[in-house]
Amino acid sequence: MKAMILAAGRGERMRPLTNTIPKPLLRVGGKCLIEYHLERLADKGFSEVVINTSWLGEKIPEALGNGSRYGLQIRYSHEGETPLETAGGIAHALPLLDDAAFLVINGDIWCDYEPAPQLRLSGKLAHLILVDNPSHNPQGDFALVDGLVCNEGETRYTFSGIGYYHPQLFQTLDPSQPAPLAPLLRTAMAANRVSGERYDGSWLDIGTPERLDQLDRDLTASR
């Protein structure tokens, strides 16, 4: 199984930090945020990773190279000056991801979830990793009922930004146009084709400089 890390966003909420540095290259605990993902992917048996780029995109391959220092092969999917959003970015990168299911991780999260290259979708179009709702998303995103992710349910969770996808989920998209992920997922959920699981480990959406500072303090203290 291949993996993809989403790294094309402008990081608007992180300005001025992201005026000159792409968000995934911001440093926490002594290394770039994206390096935690790369090291964990390599440790769990992944060997090929695709990273999409747009805003200050040349800085990411300059920093990470071909991935050999992490024990990985990294290929880059550049989207031009305008990011293609989550689903559009994935659709644009599909030629680098082949025809099998693949893992996608948001580059602007920190999580100690252990990715599973052996995971099988078993006829589903997606398998999502959900977490308990943080204070900045108290209503959550989706429900989880008997292993299926649903639009509605008694208990709602937050989508972690980690998911496994079949290329078929993106087949209707124009790979040159921006497209959000949520509408595709909701359509697949209505057909009972999205499975999921709740993860109760450490997870943080690095959406503000304050959260970045807190993570930096936590990781530095734990070393």
Order of alpha helices (4+ residues) and beta strands (2+ residues): beta-beta-beta-alpha-beta-alpha-beta-alpha-beta-beta-beta-beta-beta-beta-alpha-beta-beta-alpha
